[in-house]
Amino acid sequence: MSNGSATAFLSWAILASLFLAFLFYHLWSYDRLQCTKWNAGRQPGAFRRLMIYSYLGSTPLLIAFGVGITVLKFKEAFPKPPDLWSSDHQHSLLALFFVFSIAWALEQCDPEKRNWFTSWEYRLWAILCLATILGMPLTTLVARHDIVDAWIFLVGALSSTTTNVLFIYVLVRFPLFLRHVKAEGADPVVVIRLATFYELNLVRIVFRFAAAIPLLVLAVDGVSGSHNINRSIFWSDALLMVSAIGQFISSLITIMIFFPRSLTREHGYLPHAASTTTVIPNLYDGKF
């Protein structure tokens, strides 16, 4: 098992709790949680509800995992290895890894595009999602007598990294799409919103790599048998904390992208029609 301290795992629980609070606050401000109702509307409503349900399922599990690991490590007087823990705590540790694997599987089931229900991408996503949901807990079960966290990190981090690499293809092509939208004379509000989403996705992909790569490093070190990184308290804690920060910041950006709030609408502002008699240059058209 990783030599990460109780403090490192506590950071997972704290960040997950903060993200859950932000999620409810943001969705309440967005539409008073109406987006969580399955019959609230058609596409892209169903698309966004799947995303929300995955977060509502995975985040409490990550909180439970972080708190549980923290309590066990404090009780077992870190840095005692898990092989020397009490039998009850070893069983609890395995149960927590099942919780973590299910939470990570749910988090990885967030789709990346809106009008996808009739596409081949949807079928591929559905297959990969099912494989992930079944594969992550199955990995925990198969590796329960081995270095279980290393194998969970390896499978999950490889899956996340592969998804991130594929998503770069979308980001590379997006500027061309944006130029096409401008050339077609789209509304400036639409163009600005798309450009904003593009910038947010650039930041998001950086943090998604920050979430996956540290766990991949810990996993490779763990399954390779060297354990040089996992035995270092500094590197274990540093990589675990970077991964936690990357995971929850990328999730926060995801929520902001797919559930964009409008302060203009929330404050009840109604733009006035532009005057046809004024001689003052119309620098602000009231649409933003």
C-alpha positions as CSV (number, residue, x, y, z in Angstrom):
1,M,0.0,0.0,0.0
2,S,1.1,3.6,-0.6
3,N,3.1,5.1,2.3
4,G,0.9,8.2,2.1
5,S,0.1,9.7,5.5
6,A,-3.3,10.1,7.1
7,T,-3.0,13.8,6.3
8,A,-2.7,13.1,2.5
9,F,-5.9,11.0,2.6
10,L,-7.6,13.5,4.8
11,S,-7.0,16.1,2.0
12,W,-9.1,13.8,-0.3
13,A,-12.0,13.9,2.2
14,I,-11.8,17.6,2.7
15,L,-11.6,18.4,-1.0
16,A,-14.5,16.0,-1.8
17,S,-16.6,17.6,0.9
18,L,-15.9,21.1,-0.4
19,F,-16.7,20.0,-4.0
20,L,-20.0,18.4,-2.8
21,A,-20.9,21.7,-1.1
22,F,-20.0,23.6,-4.2
23,L,-22.0,21.2,-6.4
24,F,-25.2,21.7,-4.4
25,Y,-24.7,25.5,-4.2
26,H,-24.0,25.8,-7.9
27,L,-27.0,23.7,-9.0
28,W,-29.3,25.5,-6.5
29,S,-28.2,28.8,-8.0
30,Y,-28.5,27.4,-11.5
31,D,-32.1,26.2,-11.5
32,R,-33.0,25.3,-7.9
33,L,-31.9,21.6,-8.4
34,Q,-34.4,21.1,-11.2
35,C,-31.6,19.7,-13.4
36,T,-31.4,16.7,-11.1
37,K,-34.9,15.5,-11.9
38,W,-34.9,12.8,-14.6
39,N,-38.1,14.1,-16.2
40,A,-37.0,17.7,-16.2
41,G,-36.6,17.8,-19.9
42,R,-35.1,16.2,-23.1
43,Q,-31.6,16.5,-24.5
44,P,-29.3,17.9,-23.4
45,G,-31.1,17.6,-20.1
46,A,-30.7,13.8,-20.0
47,F,-27.0,14.2,-20.8
48,R,-26.4,16.6,-18.0
49,R,-28.4,14.5,-15.5
50,L,-26.2,11.5,-16.1
51,M,-23.3,13.7,-15.3
52,I,-24.9,15.0,-12.1
53,Y,-25.9,11.5,-11.0
54,S,-22.3,10.3,-11.5
55,Y,-21.0,13.1,-9.3
56,L,-23.8,12.7,-6.7
57,G,-22.9,9.0,-6.5
58,S,-19.1,9.2,-6.6
59,T,-18.4,12.2,-4.3
60,P,-19.9,10.9,-1.1
61,L,-18.1,7.6,-1.7
62,L,-14.8,9.5,-2.1
63,I,-15.6,11.3,1.2
64,A,-16.2,8.0,2.9
65,F,-13.0,6.6,1.5
66,G,-10.9,9.5,2.6
67,V,-12.3,9.7,6.1
68,G,-12.1,5.9,6.5
69,I,-8.4,5.6,5.4
70,T,-7.6,8.6,7.6
71,V,-9.2,7.0,10.7
72,L,-7.5,3.6,10.0
73,K,-4.0,5.2,9.6
74,F,-4.4,7.2,12.8
75,K,-5.5,4.1,14.7
76,E,-2.8,1.9,13.3
77,A,0.0,4.3,14.2
78,F,1.3,5.2,10.8
79,P,3.7,4.2,9.2
80,K,2.9,0.6,10.2
81,P,2.4,-1.4,7.0
82,P,-1.2,-2.8,6.4
83,D,0.1,-6.4,6.8
84,L,0.7,-5.7,10.5
85,W,-2.7,-4.0,11.0
86,S,-5.4,-5.7,13.0
87,S,-7.6,-8.2,11.2
88,D,-10.7,-5.9,11.5
89,H,-8.8,-2.9,10.1
90,Q,-7.5,-5.0,7.2
91,H,-11.1,-6.0,6.3
92,S,-12.2,-2.4,6.6
93,L,-9.3,-1.3,4.4
94,L,-10.4,-3.8,1.7
95,A,-14.0,-2.5,1.9
96,L,-12.8,1.1,1.6
97,F,-10.9,0.2,-1.6
98,F,-14.1,-1.3,-3.0
99,V,-15.8,2.1,-2.2
100,F,-12.9,3.9,-3.9
101,S,-13.0,1.8,-7.0
102,I,-16.7,2.2,-7.5
103,A,-16.4,6.0,-6.9
104,W,-13.6,6.3,-9.5
105,A,-15.6,4.2,-12.0
106,L,-18.6,6.5,-11.6
107,E,-16.4,9.6,-12.0
108,Q,-14.9,8.3,-15.3
109,C,-18.4,7.8,-16.7
110,D,-18.9,11.5,-17.4
111,P,-19.6,11.9,-21.2
112,E,-17.8,14.5,-23.1
113,K,-20.3,15.8,-25.6
114,R,-24.0,16.7,-25.7
115,N,-25.7,15.4,-28.8
116,W,-24.4,11.9,-28.5
117,F,-27.4,9.7,-27.7
118,T,-27.8,8.7,-31.4
119,S,-24.1,8.5,-32.2
120,W,-21.6,5.7,-32.3
121,E,-19.7,7.6,-29.6
122,Y,-22.6,6.9,-27.3
123,R,-22.5,3.2,-27.9
124,L,-18.7,3.2,-27.4
125,W,-19.1,5.3,-24.2
126,A,-21.8,2.9,-22.9
127,I,-19.6,-0.1,-23.4
128,L,-16.5,1.6,-21.8
129,C,-18.7,2.8,-18.9
130,L,-20.0,-0.7,-18.2
131,A,-16.5,-2.1,-18.5
132,T,-15.2,0.5,-16.0
133,I,-18.0,0.1,-13.5
134,L,-17.5,-3.7,-13.5
135,G,-13.7,-3.6,-14.0
136,M,-12.7,-1.4,-11.1
137,P,-14.4,-3.4,-8.3
138,L,-13.3,-6.6,-10.1
139,T,-9.7,-5.4,-10.0
140,T,-10.1,-4.8,-6.2
141,L,-11.5,-8.3,-5.8
142,V,-8.8,-10.0,-7.8
143,A,-5.9,-8.0,-6.2
144,R,-7.2,-8.3,-2.6
145,H,-4.3,-10.5,-1.6
146,D,-1.8,-8.4,-3.5
147,I,-0.9,-4.7,-3.5
148,V,-4.6,-3.8,-4.0
149,D,-4.3,0.0,-4.2
150,A,-1.5,-0.2,-6.7
151,W,-3.6,-2.2,-9.1
152,I,-6.6,0.0,-8.6
153,F,-4.5,3.1,-9.3
154,L,-3.0,1.4,-12.4
155,V,-6.3,0.5,-14.0
156,G,-8.0,3.7,-13.1
157,A,-5.1,6.0,-14.0
158,L,-4.5,4.2,-17.4
159,S,-8.2,4.6,-18.2
160,S,-8.3,8.3,-17.2
161,T,-5.0,9.1,-19.1
162,T,-6.3,7.4,-22.2
163,T,-9.5,9.4,-22.1
164,N,-7.5,12.6,-21.5
165,V,-5.3,11.9,-24.5
166,L,-8.3,11.2,-26.7
167,F,-9.9,14.5,-25.6
168,I,-6.9,16.4,-26.7
169,Y,-8.0,15.6,-30.3
170,V,-11.3,17.4,-29.6
171,L,-9.4,20.4,-28.2
172,V,-7.1,20.6,-31.2
173,R,-10.0,20.7,-33.6
174,F,-12.1,23.1,-31.6
175,P,-10.5,26.4,-32.9
176,L,-11.3,25.4,-36.5
177,F,-14.9,24.8,-35.4
178,L,-15.0,28.2,-33.7
179,R,-13.7,30.0,-36.8
180,H,-16.4,28.2,-38.8
181,V,-19.1,29.5,-36.4
182,K,-17.7,33.0,-36.7
183,A,-17.7,32.9,-40.5
184,E,-21.3,31.7,-40.5
185,G,-22.3,34.9,-38.6
186,A,-23.3,33.4,-35.4
187,D,-24.6,35.6,-32.6
188,P,-21.7,37.2,-30.6
189,V,-23.0,35.8,-27.4
190,V,-22.8,32.2,-28.8
191,V,-19.2,32.8,-30.1
192,I,-18.1,34.2,-26.7
193,R,-19.7,31.4,-24.8
194,L,-18.0,28.8,-27.1
195,A,-14.6,30.6,-26.7
196,T,-15.0,30.6,-22.9
197,F,-15.8,26.9,-22.9
198,Y,-12.7,26.2,-25.0
199,E,-10.5,28.1,-22.5
200,L,-12.1,26.3,-19.5
201,N,-11.6,22.9,-21.2
202,L,-7.9,23.7,-21.7
203,V,-7.5,24.3,-18.0
204,R,-9.7,21.3,-17.3
205,I,-7.6,18.9,-19.3
206,V,-4.4,20.1,-17.5
207,F,-6.0,19.3,-14.1
208,R,-7.3,16.0,-15.4
209,F,-3.8,14.9,-16.2
210,A,-2.7,16.2,-12.8
211,A,-5.3,13.9,-11.3
212,A,-4.3,10.8,-13.3
213,I,-0.5,11.0,-13.8
214,P,0.5,11.0,-10.0
215,L,-1.6,7.9,-9.3
216,L,-0.1,6.2,-12.4
217,V,3.4,6.9,-11.1
218,L,2.5,5.4,-7.7
219,A,0.9,2.4,-9.4
220,V,3.8,1.6,-11.7
221,D,6.2,1.9,-8.7
222,G,4.0,-0.3,-6.7
223,V,3.4,-3.2,-9.1
224,S,7.0,-3.1,-10.4
225,G,8.3,-4.1,-7.0
226,S,10.8,-1.2,-6.5
227,H,8.6,0.8,-4.2
228,N,11.1,3.6,-4.1
229,I,8.4,6.3,-4.5
230,N,5.8,4.6,-2.4
231,R,8.2,4.2,0.5
232,S,9.0,7.9,0.5
233,I,6.6,9.8,2.8
234,F,7.3,13.1,0.9
235,W,6.6,11.7,-2.6
236,S,3.7,9.6,-1.6
237,D,2.0,12.6,0.1
238,A,2.9,15.0,-2.7
239,L,1.6,12.8,-5.5
240,L,-1.6,11.9,-3.6
241,M,-2.3,15.5,-2.8
242,V,-1.6,16.7,-6.4
243,S,-4.0,14.0,-7.7
244,A,-6.7,15.1,-5.2
245,I,-6.4,18.7,-6.2
246,G,-6.4,17.9,-9.9
247,Q,-9.4,15.7,-9.6
248,F,-11.7,18.1,-7.8
249,I,-10.6,21.2,-9.6
250,S,-11.3,19.5,-13.0
251,S,-14.7,18.3,-11.6
252,L,-15.5,21.9,-10.5
253,I,-14.6,23.2,-14.0
254,T,-16.8,20.5,-15.6
255,I,-19.8,21.6,-13.6
256,M,-19.1,25.3,-14.6
257,I,-18.9,24.3,-18.2
258,F,-22.1,22.2,-18.5
259,F,-24.2,24.2,-16.0
260,P,-23.2,27.8,-16.8
261,R,-24.8,30.3,-14.5
262,S,-26.1,33.6,-15.8
263,L,-25.8,36.4,-13.3
264,T,-27.9,38.6,-15.6
265,R,-30.8,36.2,-15.5
266,E,-30.4,35.4,-11.8
267,H,-30.6,39.1,-10.9
268,G,-33.7,39.6,-13.1
269,Y,-32.0,42.0,-15.5
270,L,-33.9,42.6,-18.8
271,P,-31.9,44.3,-21.5
272,H,-33.6,47.3,-23.2
273,A,-33.9,47.6,-26.9
274,A,-31.2,49.7,-28.5
275,S,-32.3,53.2,-29.4
276,T,-32.5,54.1,-33.1
277,T,-32.1,57.9,-32.4
278,T,-29.1,58.0,-30.3
279,V,-25.9,59.4,-31.8
280,I,-23.7,57.8,-29.2
281,P,-21.7,54.7,-30.5
282,N,-23.4,51.5,-29.4
283,L,-20.4,50.1,-27.5
284,Y,-22.7,47.9,-25.4
285,D,-25.6,46.2,-26.9
286,G,-27.1,44.7,-23.7
287,K,-26.6,41.1,-24.8
288,F,-23.8,40.2,-22.4
